[in-house]
Amino acid sequence: MSKSRNIFVRLFDVLWREPKLMWKYYKASPVRPSKEGDSSDGQKVGAVRTQQAPLYVFRVDGRMGHGGMFDRLKGLVSIYAVAKSQGKPFRILFTYPFRLETYLEPRDYDWRLREGELVERFPKSRPVIAYGECYAPSRIFKNRRRQTHFYYGYNSLDKINEHFGTDYEWGQLYHELFKPTSYLQQYLDHYQKEIGSDYIVIHTRFLNLLGDKTETDINPELPEKEREGLMNRIIDKIKELVQGTLKPSTLNPPRVMLASDSMTFIAYAKREMPDVYVVPGTVKHIDTAGHTDDGENIKMFLDYYLIAGAKKVYNIVGPGMWPSAFPEYAAKIGQTEFERVKL
């Protein structure tokens, strides 16, 4: 996102999207005189009010576009870092297009909303839409005194560390928040056993170049001859990368796992490289699909946890293709070597 467009999006968020969201979903709080021991903003202990730090809630609820899965996770981890720096309790409300708790559960920090915690009454709570603040996320730094619902999609840890004097790392914070549920873990165990432990990952993101139409208004579809030419160049690059992993002491190449946003390319690659490993299932972009089924969700989580367990991860980027965050941040989870390869 360019800086000029960034400023426009920020103004659009502050002047239009936030007021519209509040008008549609947030009721006005009734005005009433405070009473001795009133616990509306704190806990009552005898006749003394003890003020509690307000909740910071990261929301993915379908009320607007949220970006892809790792855009969501990048924003989520950033807001968690801010909450942690300010000593604010942090919660996650992730319901679109699936409930996050089906696949991920708390590890060290319990981010689940408790009954009655969520408040949608202005001014007791308010939304902060900060998608236009990737360069200067000043509004997420503000020390807020009311429950705040954040919509955000960037990794701002460098700026957060600079602002608060912290040294947070993305993978560390992710592991504080999440571990696979037993439901997801049974699939991970099965496919990890199937692929083994000695494998590299190749990831590609085409953004509709091959006609998959998984995302709207991004990239025109290439003519058939150009599509085939691009796919052949990528296959050649994969073979080159595999050869580059061979050591003098062994003639056995590592297994290759392929992950991609294009089912067209996955089918083509499997024809050209029959031994390539692909997690079964269909790929969808969760912000444009509108609906995903359990099998599609499982594949997405399997892809990124298996990417995290690889010996090395490559993201191949050709003309018109996208340098994807998906394999990059999956590699951060597993502290796995990551390389972006340009054709």
DRENMI-299933 format. One line per 4 residues: number of its first residue (from 1); their letters; for each residue z, y, x of C-alpha. Coordinates in steps of 0.1 Angstrom, whole numbers. Example, Ala and Ser with C-alpha at 12.3 -4.5 7.8 and 13.67 -1.06 7.14 Angstrom:
1	AS	78/-45/123 ~ 71/-11/137 .
! end
This chain:
1	MSKS	0/0/0 ~ -10/34/15 ~ 16/61/17 ~ -2/84/-8 .
5	RNIF	-4/55/-33 ~ 32/48/-25 ~ 42/83/-36 ~ 22/80/-68 .
9	VRLF	38/46/-77 ~ 73/60/-70 ~ 67/90/-93 ~ 52/67/-119 .
13	DVLW	83/44/-117 ~ 108/73/-119 ~ 91/95/-145 ~ 75/69/-168 .
17	REPK	84/32/-163 ~ 122/36/-160 ~ 125/60/-191 ~ 102/37/-211 .
21	LMWK	123/6/-201 ~ 156/24/-211 ~ 141/36/-244 ~ 129/2/-253 .
25	YYKA	158/-21/-241 ~ 189/-1/-234 ~ 211/11/-263 ~ 231/43/-260 .
29	SPVR	268/38/-252 ~ 291/52/-279 ~ 311/82/-269 ~ 348/77/-274 .
33	PSKE	380/91/-259 ~ 396/69/-232 ~ 429/53/-239 ~ 457/44/-216 .
37	GDSS	449/10/-201 ~ 413/10/-214 ~ 394/-17/-195 ~ 358/-8/-204 .
41	DGQK	350/-1/-167 ~ 378/-21/-151 ~ 407/-44/-157 ~ 438/-35/-176 .
45	VGAV	470/-42/-157 ~ 499/-29/-178 ~ 490/7/-183 ~ 471/10/-150 .
49	RTQQ	434/8/-148 ~ 419/-9/-117 ~ 384/1/-111 ~ 360/-27/-103 .
53	APLY	328/-23/-82 ~ 298/-23/-106 ~ 274/-52/-106 ~ 241/-50/-89 .
57	VFRV	217/-72/-108 ~ 183/-82/-95 ~ 160/-88/-125 ~ 128/-108/-130 .
61	DGRM	124/-108/-167 ~ 87/-103/-176 ~ 92/-67/-187 ~ 67/-56/-160 .
65	GHGG	47/-71/-132 ~ 70/-85/-105 ~ 45/-98/-79 ~ 43/-133/-65 .
69	MFDR	72/-156/-57 ~ 78/-143/-23 ~ 74/-107/-33 ~ 103/-115/-57 .
73	LKGL	123/-132/-31 ~ 117/-104/-6 ~ 130/-78/-30 ~ 159/-101/-41 .
77	VSIY	171/-106/-6 ~ 168/-68/1 ~ 189/-59/-29 ~ 215/-86/-19 .
81	AVAK	217/-70/15 ~ 224/-36/0 ~ 250/-50/-24 ~ 267/-68/5 .
85	SQGK	267/-36/27 ~ 283/-16/-1 ~ 307/-43/-12 ~ 291/-46/-47 .
89	PFRI	291/-79/-66 ~ 255/-92/-68 ~ 239/-112/-96 ~ 203/-125/-103 .
93	LFTY	186/-126/-137 ~ 154/-145/-130 ~ 138/-158/-162 ~ 101/-152/-159 .
97	PFRL	80/-174/-161 ~ 108/-199/-155 ~ 145/-199/-150 ~ 153/-199/-112 .
101	ETYL	185/-220/-118 ~ 163/-250/-126 ~ 151/-252/-90 ~ 176/-232/-69 .
105	EPRD	214/-229/-71 ~ 240/-209/-52 ~ 250/-221/-17 ~ 276/-197/-3 .
109	YDWR	275/-169/-28 ~ 276/-174/-65 ~ 249/-150/-79 ~ 249/-164/-115 .
113	LREG	257/-141/-143 ~ 289/-148/-161 ~ 292/-146/-199 ~ 296/-110/-210 .
117	ELVE	288/-95/-175 ~ 254/-80/-183 ~ 254/-46/-199 ~ 223/-30/-214 .
121	RFPK	238/3/-225 ~ 230/37/-210 ~ 247/53/-191 ~ 270/24/-184 .
125	SRPV	240/7/-169 ~ 205/16/-160 ~ 173/1/-145 ~ 160/11/-111 .
129	IAYG	123/4/-106 ~ 116/8/-69 ~ 82/-8/-63 ~ 69/25/-50 .
133	ECYA	95/27/-22 ~ 83/2/4 ~ 80/30/31 ~ 112/49/22 .
137	PSRI	135/29/-1 ~ 161/57/-4 ~ 170/50/-40 ~ 180/14/-33 .
141	FKNR	204/28/-6 ~ 223/50/-31 ~ 259/39/-37 ~ 259/35/-75 .
145	RRQT	289/38/-97 ~ 275/20/-128 ~ 259/-14/-133 ~ 224/-12/-119 .
149	HFYY	194/-35/-127 ~ 170/-35/-98 ~ 132/-43/-99 ~ 119/-45/-63 .
153	GYNS	94/-65/-43 ~ 96/-58/-6 ~ 115/-69/25 ~ 134/-38/36 .
157	LDKI	159/-55/59 ~ 149/-34/89 ~ 155/-2/71 ~ 187/-15/55 .
161	NEHF	200/-26/89 ~ 192/8/103 ~ 208/27/73 ~ 240/6/71 .
165	GTDY	244/-4/107 ~ 241/-41/99 ~ 221/-69/116 ~ 211/-90/86 .
169	EWGQ	183/-116/90 ~ 161/-127/62 ~ 166/-165/66 ~ 204/-161/70 .
173	LYHE	207/-142/37 ~ 184/-166/19 ~ 205/-195/29 ~ 237/-177/18 .
177	LFKP	222/-174/-17 ~ 202/-206/-22 ~ 199/-243/-19 ~ 177/-267/-39 .
181	TSYL	191/-281/-71 ~ 196/-319/-73 ~ 165/-318/-96 ~ 143/-302/-69 .
185	QQYL	160/-321/-41 ~ 149/-355/-54 ~ 112/-343/-52 ~ 118/-329/-17 .
189	DHYQ	133/-361/-5 ~ 103/-381/-18 ~ 76/-359/-4 ~ 94/-353/29 .
193	KEIG	96/-390/34 ~ 59/-393/25 ~ 47/-366/50 ~ 72/-375/77 .
197	SDYI	86/-351/103 ~ 58/-345/127 ~ 33/-322/109 ~ 18/-287/111 .
201	VIHT	9/-265/81 ~ -23/-246/74 ~ -21/-220/47 ~ -49/-200/32 .
205	RFLN	-50/-173/5 ~ -84/-164/-9 ~ -76/-140/-38 ~ -105/-152/-61 .
209	LLGD	-132/-153/-33 ~ -139/-189/-42 ~ -140/-182/-80 ~ -105/-197/-88 .
213	KTET	-96/-165/-107 ~ -59/-171/-100 ~ -53/-133/-97 ~ -69/-105/-117 .
217	DINP	-90/-76/-103 ~ -86/-87/-67 ~ -118/-96/-48 ~ -152/-103/-63 .
221	ELPE	-163/-139/-62 ~ -186/-147/-33 ~ -221/-162/-38 ~ -222/-199/-35 .
225	KERE	-237/-199/0 ~ -212/-175/13 ~ -183/-195/-2 ~ -195/-226/15 .
229	GLMN	-199/-208/48 ~ -164/-194/47 ~ -149/-227/39 ~ -168/-244/67 .
233	RIID	-156/-218/92 ~ -120/-225/81 ~ -124/-262/84 ~ -137/-257/119 .
237	KIKE	-108/-235/127 ~ -83/-261/114 ~ -99/-288/136 ~ -96/-264/166 .
241	LVQG	-60/-257/159 ~ -52/-294/156 ~ -69/-301/190 ~ -48/-272/204 .
245	TLKP	-16/-290/195 ~ -24/-321/216 ~ -4/-326/247 ~ -15/-346/278 .
249	STLN	12/-371/271 ~ -1/-381/237 ~ -35/-386/220 ~ -20/-386/185 .
253	PPRV	-25/-353/167 ~ 2/-342/142 ~ -4/-346/105 ~ -19/-316/88 .
257	MLAS	-5/-303/56 ~ -27/-278/36 ~ -13/-252/12 ~ -36/-227/-5 .
261	DSMT	-40/-205/-35 ~ -74/-221/-41 ~ -78/-255/-57 ~ -115/-251/-49 .
265	FIAY	-107/-250/-12 ~ -82/-278/-14 ~ -108/-301/-30 ~ -134/-291/-3 .
269	AKRE	-109/-296/26 ~ -99/-331/13 ~ -136/-341/13 ~ -142/-328/48 .
273	MPDV	-108/-339/62 ~ -97/-370/42 ~ -64/-373/61 ~ -51/-338/53 .
277	YVVP	-19/-339/33 ~ -16/-318/1 ~ 13/-318/-23 ~ 0/-330/-57 .
281	GTVK	-2/-305/-85 ~ -20/-273/-95 ~ -16/-239/-80 ~ -9/-208/-101 .
285	HIDT	1/-172/-93 ~ 33/-168/-112 ~ 28/-131/-119 ~ -6/-134/-136 .
289	AGHT	-4/-169/-152 ~ 19/-157/-180 ~ 31/-193/-182 ~ 37/-221/-158 .
293	DDGE	48/-257/-165 ~ 74/-276/-146 ~ 48/-295/-124 ~ 33/-262/-112 .
297	NIKM	67/-248/-104 ~ 77/-279/-86 ~ 46/-278/-64 ~ 53/-242/-55 .
301	FLDY	88/-250/-44 ~ 78/-282/-26 ~ 50/-263/-7 ~ 74/-237/7 .
305	YLIA	103/-260/15 ~ 79/-284/33 ~ 63/-254/51 ~ 98/-246/62 .
309	GAKK	102/-281/77 ~ 70/-281/97 ~ 66/-280/135 ~ 44/-249/132 .
313	VYNI	28/-229/105 ~ -6/-212/106 ~ -20/-187/81 ~ -57/-185/85 .
317	VGPG	-72/-152/74 ~ -110/-146/71 ~ -130/-117/57 ~ -116/-106/23 .
321	MWPS	-87/-131/26 ~ -51/-121/24 ~ -24/-123/51 ~ 0/-142/29 .
325	AFPE	38/-137/28 ~ 43/-171/13 ~ 40/-192/46 ~ 55/-164/67 .
329	YAAK	87/-163/47 ~ 89/-200/42 ~ 88/-203/81 ~ 117/-178/82 .
333	IGQT	137/-201/60 ~ 132/-230/83 ~ 132/-209/116 ~ 98/-224/122 .
337	EFER	71/-209/145 ~ 46/-189/125 ~ 12/-177/136 ~ -14/-157/117 .
341	VKL	-49/-167/128 ~ -79/-144/122 ~ -114/-158/119 .
! end
